[in-house]
């Protein structure tokens, strides 16, 4: 399994558009496609794994709690 988080082309294009819109609105900067791609690449490399791992932990915790609930109805 690859340790790099990847997204499909369509999702990547949407994220690049969102980055460009954010920089335009919040920083009054117009980013080109390449600059927005590099920002996205940075976030995907440095920040996405943290968010992904938190999602895995939250799912594990939720499922563990549900399993405990299920065991509580044993006869």
N, CA, C and O atoms as a GROMACS GRO file, in nm:
protein
  300
    1UNK      N    1   0.084  -0.118   0.000
    1UNK     CA    2   0.000   0.000   0.000
    1UNK      C    3   0.088   0.124   0.000
    1UNK      O    4   0.186   0.132   0.074
    2UNK      N    5   0.053   0.219  -0.083
    2UNK     CA    6   0.129   0.344  -0.093
    2UNK      C    7   0.104   0.430   0.030
    2UNK      O    8  -0.010   0.440   0.076
    3UNK      N    9   0.209   0.492   0.081
    3UNK     CA   10   0.192   0.578   0.198
    3UNK      C   11   0.148   0.718   0.156
    3UNK      O   12   0.109   0.799   0.241
    4UNK      N   13   0.154   0.748   0.028
    4UNK     CA   14   0.113   0.879  -0.021
    4UNK      C   15  -0.037   0.880  -0.046
    4UNK      O   16  -0.092   0.789  -0.109
    5UNK      N   17  -0.103   0.983   0.003
    5UNK     CA   18  -0.246   0.996  -0.019
    5UNK      C   19  -0.268   1.055  -0.158
    5UNK      O   20  -0.212   1.160  -0.191
    6UNK      N   21  -0.348   0.988  -0.237
    6UNK     CA   22  -0.373   1.034  -0.373
    6UNK      C   23  -0.521   1.058  -0.394
    6UNK      O   24  -0.606   0.994  -0.332
    7UNK      N   25  -0.551   1.151  -0.482
    7UNK     CA   26  -0.690   1.180  -0.518
    7UNK      C   27  -0.701   1.176  -0.670
    7UNK      O   28  -0.602   1.192  -0.741
    8UNK      N   29  -0.822   1.154  -0.718
    8UNK     CA   30  -0.840   1.146  -0.863
    8UNK      C   31  -0.826   1.285  -0.927
    8UNK      O   32  -0.827   1.387  -0.858
    9UNK      N   33  -0.815   1.285  -1.059
    9UNK     CA   34  -0.790   1.409  -1.133
    9UNK      C   35  -0.900   1.512  -1.112
    9UNK      O   36  -0.873   1.630  -1.094
   10UNK      N   37  -1.025   1.466  -1.113
   10UNK     CA   38  -1.137   1.559  -1.097
   10UNK      C   39  -1.134   1.626  -0.960
   10UNK      O   40  -1.155   1.746  -0.949
   11UNK      N   41  -1.107   1.548  -0.856
   11UNK     CA   42  -1.099   1.604  -0.720
   11UNK      C   43  -0.983   1.702  -0.709
   11UNK      O   44  -0.995   1.807  -0.646
   12UNK      N   45  -0.871   1.666  -0.770
   12UNK     CA   46  -0.753   1.753  -0.766
   12UNK      C   47  -0.785   1.887  -0.834
   12UNK      O   48  -0.746   1.993  -0.784
   13UNK      N   49  -0.855   1.883  -0.947
   13UNK     CA   50  -0.891   2.006  -1.018
   13UNK      C   51  -0.982   2.094  -0.933
   13UNK      O   52  -0.968   2.216  -0.931
   14UNK      N   53  -1.077   2.031  -0.863
   14UNK     CA   54  -1.166   2.107  -0.774
   14UNK      C   55  -1.086   2.170  -0.661
   14UNK      O   56  -1.108   2.287  -0.628
   15UNK      N   57  -0.994   2.095  -0.602
   15UNK     CA   58  -0.914   2.149  -0.492
   15UNK      C   59  -0.825   2.264  -0.539
   15UNK      O   60  -0.809   2.363  -0.467
   16UNK      N   61  -0.768   2.251  -0.658
   16UNK     CA   62  -0.685   2.360  -0.713
   16UNK      C   63  -0.770   2.485  -0.732
   16UNK      O   64  -0.726   2.596  -0.701
   17UNK      N   65  -0.891   2.469  -0.783
   17UNK     CA   66  -0.981   2.584  -0.800
   17UNK      C   67  -1.014   2.646  -0.665
   17UNK      O   68  -1.022   2.769  -0.654
   18UNK      N   69  -1.035   2.564  -0.563
   18UNK     CA   70  -1.065   2.615  -0.429
   18UNK      C   71  -0.946   2.691  -0.371
   18UNK      O   72  -0.964   2.795  -0.307
   19UNK      N   73  -0.826   2.641  -0.393
   19UNK     CA   74  -0.705   2.710  -0.345
   19UNK      C   75  -0.692   2.845  -0.413
   19UNK      O   76  -0.664   2.946  -0.348
   20UNK      N   77  -0.712   2.847  -0.543
   20UNK     CA   78  -0.704   2.974  -0.617
   20UNK      C   79  -0.808   3.074  -0.567
   20UNK      O   80  -0.778   3.192  -0.551
   21UNK      N   81  -0.930   3.026  -0.542
   21UNK     CA   82  -1.036   3.114  -0.492
   21UNK      C   83  -1.003   3.166  -0.352
   21UNK      O   84  -1.027   3.282  -0.322
   22UNK      N   85  -0.948   3.079  -0.268
   22UNK     CA   86  -0.910   3.121  -0.133
   22UNK      C   87  -0.804   3.230  -0.136
   22UNK      O   88  -0.819   3.333  -0.070
   23UNK      N   89  -0.699   3.209  -0.213
   23UNK     CA   90  -0.592   3.308  -0.220
   23UNK      C   91  -0.643   3.440  -0.278
   23UNK      O   92  -0.601   3.548  -0.236
   24UNK      N   93  -0.733   3.431  -0.373
   24UNK     CA   94  -0.789   3.552  -0.432
   24UNK      C   95  -0.873   3.629  -0.331
   24UNK      O   96  -0.860   3.751  -0.319
   25UNK      N   97  -0.958   3.558  -0.260
   25UNK     CA   98  -1.049   3.623  -0.165
   25UNK      C   99  -0.978   3.669  -0.038
   25UNK      O  100  -0.995   3.783   0.005
   26UNK      N  101  -0.900   3.581   0.022
   26UNK     CA  102  -0.842   3.607   0.154
   26UNK      C  103  -0.711   3.685   0.150
   26UNK      O  104  -0.679   3.759   0.243
   27UNK      N  105  -0.635   3.668   0.044
   27UNK     CA  106  -0.503   3.731   0.038
   27UNK      C  107  -0.489   3.828  -0.079
   27UNK      O  108  -0.384   3.890  -0.098
   28UNK      N  109  -0.595   3.840  -0.157
   28UNK     CA  110  -0.594   3.928  -0.274
   28UNK      C  111  -0.476   3.896  -0.367
   28UNK      O  112  -0.411   3.985  -0.421
   29UNK      N  113  -0.451   3.765  -0.383
   29UNK     CA  114  -0.344   3.716  -0.470
   29UNK      C  115  -0.406   3.626  -0.576
   29UNK      O  116  -0.490   3.542  -0.546
   30UNK      N  117  -0.364   3.644  -0.698
   30UNK     CA  118  -0.408   3.557  -0.805
   30UNK      C  119  -0.300   3.452  -0.830
   30UNK      O  120  -0.192   3.482  -0.879
   31UNK      N  121  -0.332   3.328  -0.795
   31UNK     CA  122  -0.240   3.218  -0.818
   31UNK      C  123  -0.268   3.155  -0.954
   31UNK      O  124  -0.384   3.142  -0.994
   32UNK      N  125  -0.163   3.117  -1.022
   32UNK     CA  126  -0.179   3.039  -1.143
   32UNK      C  127  -0.201   2.893  -1.108
   32UNK      O  128  -0.196   2.854  -0.992
   33UNK      N  129  -0.227   2.814  -1.209
   33UNK     CA  130  -0.250   2.671  -1.187
   33UNK      C  131  -0.129   2.604  -1.123
   33UNK      O  132  -0.145   2.522  -1.032
   34UNK      N  133  -0.009   2.637  -1.169
   34UNK     CA  134   0.111   2.573  -1.115
   34UNK      C  135   0.129   2.608  -0.968
   34UNK      O  136   0.157   2.519  -0.887
   35UNK      N  137   0.114   2.733  -0.932
   35UNK     CA  138   0.130   2.774  -0.792
   35UNK      C  139   0.027   2.705  -0.704
   35UNK      O  140   0.059   2.657  -0.595
   36UNK      N  141  -0.097   2.700  -0.750
   36UNK     CA  142  -0.203   2.634  -0.673
   36UNK      C  143  -0.174   2.484  -0.661
   36UNK      O  144  -0.199   2.424  -0.557
   37UNK      N  145  -0.123   2.424  -0.768
   37UNK     CA  146  -0.086   2.283  -0.765
   37UNK      C  147   0.023   2.258  -0.661
   37UNK      O  148   0.018   2.159  -0.588
   38UNK      N  149   0.121   2.347  -0.655
   38UNK     CA  150   0.230   2.330  -0.558
   38UNK      C  151   0.180   2.346  -0.415
   38UNK      O  152   0.226   2.275  -0.325
   39UNK      N  153   0.087   2.438  -0.392
   39UNK     CA  154   0.027   2.452  -0.260
   39UNK      C  155  -0.048   2.323  -0.224
   39UNK      O  156  -0.032   2.271  -0.114
   40UNK      N  157  -0.128   2.273  -0.317
   40UNK     CA  158  -0.201   2.149  -0.293
   40UNK      C  159  -0.105   2.034  -0.267
   40UNK      O  160  -0.128   1.955  -0.175
   41UNK      N  161   0.000   2.024  -0.344
   41UNK     CA  162   0.098   1.917  -0.326
   41UNK      C  163   0.160   1.924  -0.187
   41UNK      O  164   0.180   1.821  -0.122
   42UNK      N  165   0.192   2.044  -0.141
   42UNK     CA  166   0.246   2.062  -0.007
   42UNK      C  167   0.147   2.012   0.098
   42UNK      O  168   0.184   1.936   0.188
   43UNK      N  169   0.020   2.056   0.086
   43UNK     CA  170  -0.081   2.013   0.183
   43UNK      C  171  -0.101   1.862   0.181
   43UNK      O  172  -0.114   1.799   0.286
   44UNK      N  173  -0.102   1.805   0.062
   44UNK     CA  174  -0.122   1.660   0.051
   44UNK      C  175  -0.006   1.583   0.112
   44UNK      O  176  -0.025   1.477   0.171
   45UNK      N  177   0.114   1.636   0.099
   45UNK     CA  178   0.231   1.567   0.154
   45UNK      C  179   0.244   1.587   0.304
   45UNK      O  180   0.273   1.492   0.377
   46UNK      N  181   0.223   1.709   0.350
   46UNK     CA  182   0.253   1.741   0.491
   46UNK      C  183   0.132   1.735   0.584
   46UNK      O  184   0.147   1.695   0.699
   47UNK      N  185   0.014   1.772   0.536
   47UNK     CA  186  -0.101   1.784   0.625
   47UNK      C  187  -0.204   1.673   0.610
   47UNK      O  188  -0.264   1.630   0.708
   48UNK      N  189  -0.224   1.625   0.488
   48UNK     CA  190  -0.326   1.523   0.466
   48UNK      C  191  -0.304   1.397   0.550
   48UNK      O  192  -0.402   1.340   0.599
   49UNK      N  193  -0.180   1.349   0.568
   49UNK     CA  194  -0.162   1.230   0.650
   49UNK      C  195  -0.210   1.248   0.794
   49UNK      O  196  -0.261   1.154   0.855
   50UNK      N  197  -0.195   1.367   0.849
   50UNK     CA  198  -0.241   1.394   0.985
   50UNK      C  199  -0.393   1.384   0.991
   50UNK      O  200  -0.448   1.321   1.082
   51UNK      N  201  -0.460   1.445   0.895
   51UNK     CA  202  -0.607   1.441   0.889
   51UNK      C  203  -0.654   1.298   0.864
   51UNK      O  204  -0.750   1.252   0.927
   52UNK      N  205  -0.589   1.228   0.775
   52UNK     CA  206  -0.624   1.089   0.744
   52UNK      C  207  -0.610   1.001   0.868
   52UNK      O  208  -0.700   0.923   0.901
   53UNK      N  209  -0.498   1.014   0.936
   53UNK     CA  210  -0.476   0.933   1.056
   53UNK      C  211  -0.578   0.964   1.164
   53UNK      O  212  -0.620   0.873   1.236
   54UNK      N  213  -0.618   1.089   1.178
   54UNK     CA  214  -0.721   1.124   1.276
   54UNK      C  215  -0.853   1.059   1.238
   54UNK      O  216  -0.927   1.012   1.325
   55UNK      N  217  -0.883   1.055   1.110
   55UNK     CA  218  -1.005   0.988   1.064
   55UNK      C  219  -1.002   0.839   1.094
   55UNK      O  220  -1.103   0.781   1.134
   56UNK      N  221  -0.887   0.777   1.074
   56UNK     CA  222  -0.872   0.635   1.106
   56UNK      C  223  -0.893   0.612   1.256
   56UNK      O  224  -0.964   0.521   1.295
   57UNK      N  225  -0.830   0.696   1.338
   57UNK     CA  226  -0.844   0.683   1.484
   57UNK      C  227  -0.990   0.702   1.525
   57UNK      O  228  -1.042   0.624   1.606
   58UNK      N  229  -1.056   0.805   1.472
   58UNK     CA  230  -1.196   0.831   1.506
   58UNK      C  231  -1.284   0.713   1.467
   58UNK      O  232  -1.374   0.676   1.542
   59UNK      N  233  -1.259   0.654   1.350
   59UNK     CA  234  -1.336   0.538   1.306
   59UNK      C  235  -1.312   0.419   1.398
   59UNK      O  236  -1.405   0.348   1.434
   60UNK      N  237  -1.186   0.397   1.435
   60UNK     CA  238  -1.151   0.288   1.526
   60UNK      C  239  -1.222   0.305   1.660
   60UNK      O  240  -1.279   0.210   1.714
   61UNK      N  241  -1.217   0.426   1.713
   61UNK     CA  242  -1.280   0.455   1.842
   61UNK      C  243  -1.431   0.432   1.834
   61UNK      O  244  -1.489   0.369   1.922
   62UNK      N  245  -1.494   0.481   1.727
   62UNK     CA  246  -1.638   0.463   1.708
   62UNK      C  247  -1.673   0.314   1.702
   62UNK      O  248  -1.766   0.269   1.769
   63UNK      N  249  -1.599   0.239   1.621
   63UNK     CA  250  -1.629   0.096   1.606
   63UNK      C  251  -1.604   0.021   1.736
   63UNK      O  252  -1.678  -0.072   1.768
   64UNK      N  253  -1.501   0.059   1.810
   64UNK     CA  254  -1.474  -0.005   1.939
   64UNK      C  255  -1.589   0.018   2.036
   64UNK      O  256  -1.631  -0.074   2.106
   65UNK      N  257  -1.640   0.140   2.039
   65UNK     CA  258  -1.753   0.171   2.127
   65UNK      C  259  -1.877   0.094   2.085
   65UNK      O  260  -1.952   0.046   2.171
   66UNK      N  261  -1.901   0.081   1.955
   66UNK     CA  262  -2.018   0.007   1.908
   66UNK      C  263  -2.003  -0.142   1.940
   66UNK      O  264  -2.102  -0.209   1.972
   67UNK      N  265  -1.881  -0.195   1.932
   67UNK     CA  266  -1.858  -0.335   1.964
   67UNK      C  267  -1.887  -0.360   2.111
   67UNK      O  268  -1.947  -0.461   2.146
   68UNK      N  269  -1.845  -0.268   2.197
   68UNK     CA  270  -1.875  -0.280   2.340
   68UNK      C  271  -2.025  -0.279   2.362
   68UNK      O  272  -2.077  -0.356   2.443
   69UNK      N  273  -2.097  -0.192   2.291
   69UNK     CA  274  -2.243  -0.187   2.302
   69UNK      C  275  -2.304  -0.320   2.260
   69UNK      O  276  -2.397  -0.370   2.323
   70UNK      N  277  -2.252  -0.377   2.153
   70UNK     CA  278  -2.303  -0.504   2.101
   70UNK      C  279  -2.281  -0.616   2.201
   70UNK      O  280  -2.369  -0.699   2.222
   71UNK      N  281  -2.163  -0.620   2.262
   71UNK     CA  282  -2.135  -0.724   2.360
   71UNK      C  283  -2.223  -0.710   2.484
   71UNK      O  284  -2.246  -0.807   2.556
   72UNK      N  285  -2.271  -0.590   2.508
   72UNK     CA  286  -2.356  -0.566   2.625
   72UNK      C  287  -2.494  -0.629   2.614
   72UNK      O  288  -2.565  -0.639   2.714
   73UNK      N  289  -2.534  -0.672   2.495
   73UNK     CA  290  -2.666  -0.732   2.480
   73UNK      C  291  -2.660  -0.885   2.480
   73UNK      O  292  -2.760  -0.951   2.451
   74UNK      N  293  -2.544  -0.940   2.510
   74UNK     CA  294  -2.532  -1.086   2.517
   74UNK      C  295  -2.623  -1.140   2.627
   74UNK      O  296  -2.651  -1.072   2.725
   75UNK      N  297  -2.668  -1.263   2.610
   75UNK     CA  298  -2.753  -1.328   2.711
   75UNK      C  299  -2.674  -1.427   2.791
   75UNK      O  300  -2.729  -1.491   2.881
   0.00000   0.00000   0.00000
